[in-house]
Amino acid sequence: MLKIKDIIKELELYAPLSLQESFDNSGVQIGDVNQIAKGALLCLDVTEEILEEALALDCNLIISHHPLAFKPFKSLTGRNYIERCIMKACKYDLVVYSAHTNMDNADGGVNFRLAELLGLQNVRILSPLKDALLKLVTFVPESHAELLRSALQNAGAGHIGNYDCTSFSSLGEGRFRALEKSNPFCGGLNELHVEREVRIETVLPAYKKSMVMQALLSAHPYEEPVFDFYPLKNEWKQVGSGIVGELPEEEDELSFLMKVKNILGVECIKHSPFLGRPIKEVALCGGSGAFLIKDAISYGADVFLTGEAKYNDFYDVEDRILLAVLGHYETEVCTKEIFHMIISKKFPTFAVYFSNVNSNPVNYL
């Protein structure tokens, strides 16, 4: 029987929790993930109406983009909607799970979906994640080098951009003497042994360190294999904040924004003064993405689309870029489609529902 933890495992393979920002609280918010999964309701925010909808559909799993709980609780009395939702979810054994900034930063996450909806080409990360990669160096007998490379790759090492199975190897001599109580793979006890070994170097995401190390220890023939993990300062260009891409053809500013408004169902677009320049390079970040305005300008984008920005941001861009603010909800509601894709691909017969509740707290006249 399919358990809720099995569904969560797939979500976290796609958007690992280690990709979330330090301020965030993605992951399991409420409930026992070991229970049998009956159905999942997908939403942007968790509200009391969402809980009612889940109960009516006989769903015991709610998957949201925005976490229900951001701050610690000193009491739980039902004094606001967050506490009332928590109390109700506990009462009816509902599990609430959120994938927030980890889904924002993931390869194929929220901003990739926005770029796809807008028809952008040559899409890449605007602000790649830093300090998130490791280099593994290990030494193995020449006879077992290929076996070890394969094990490391299967554990998630050696993936760089659109390439996998990446590594560097060099031949050399390994020297050791096996002491009493050892069980050497080669060489005799108390004898200095020289073995032709291969030095293997490969790259991996830091969050996969334990999986890769376990694979190394399982595949390596030595009783005491030698290996080192080195932190890298390289940017991890496959994950991070924001997206930049190109339109198939140049468009004028008004036509482009009207197209965006129609595609995303935006009721109102706030924008800085038109610059009278064609739009070709588009930078974007769903939700609260104003922190990336400088990155978009440095990149040379013609327009930056985001969900929220401050008043002074419209001044600060001056004549360097067109800033367009589309609404937080409007730029992230597509997250539900990503959740559905992940779950239905792995569990095609499992009941998954899009919430019909409009949880956008912002209204327009």
Steps between C-alpha positions, in 0.01 A plus 500: 500500500620847411595706804520876528874479564542337156345804333711739705811306403430572131440868567831526685690314229381774265547790742732395788439679828868593507427750220274712719615836632610529863188699600261242357300216655431262212418136565241320710296755691247274669407134524612139488663423165489125566126477441351365179453773238138541392530811282696822465371855464738749338494869591710813533396593856341300780178657626195376687313479169777278360467264796125475445561428132747222587253339739220517241726327244615239757861615466727452798797681343517871422801620300558874498767733369489745791565344843215524746737542796792744471556597862522295824187470715484559875133410514233356273162659572343565161543877521586527128444303182841330521431357845146403403633316193755314709239396755258385232766306308598319819136426584440329165845335461592709198860535386608845382820518296660809346766543232589867500845646423636153429251486212591857403869407477462153347585412142158492337344699785257790510700745289570237235124444476438874461762515226332207324159668516646819350677308222855599597791327332861433606390508863760518780524591868531872573673464840652151535537340843844538656700282740278200426742267317770258615785329322567138590849357458561132562749226406408151385681198347503522122295181477207660691509853357208461261284329762561786743433770240165338421405481870587865556300609196194300609518671839484845341861600437644614167203703373603834351235690305380284210773241556527204732762230565758781530827425680875533462739208550875471527721196562749473782636276774336438832724380787394346829589236753224287650542459876372229731119461516463649152342321205674645193349472153851469357844454652600295802509575871797707619628542143539831318273471196496711184175498298416665166214731593276748321435842650137589428369856532136592462251771602180465702236717673585537868163359607586170329823453697367223726347306207818525294719402796283198570526396133879542513536285812275231354676476163861553608697176550731637768433448868609861564448703179652845478275787394467875548214747452601855409257797511483687169442871444359434153147616429248220453348631180214248490329626817444839659284810494325648199511422131618678190401403148435632153184568305490334155464848348526854631178656628409855595451567871123546503429195283727285715341604829150451359600150392638427847179632655291268284714186546525527879149631559628819663236764574741787544868555410705769673801606297774760481490754212535353154848548358407480133726200448403156361473203736718198420682392820254426781595451865241385753443375852163396637384626839722743690777533244602865523832399659605386150447831322872582509582154362256551214656839421854358518400223265373751247136391497246730337225432755471349848173334597421422863214472744588775745716813515528809720410853394863610480590203279313672217725804545820302544481319165519844329544445126695175532216248487122479483361375833159330497323378815234238434383390845633240741213256460484538124869415453499193724161333456658290222687310773196273524572378147854399599370304799249323276765413243734348762232289668308382192822399323598264783151401621269534196194345668522698825224757559644851465283812496563866422342722763216713369538748786645838404719569802635830365454753784550791255190628323468751217223750422 
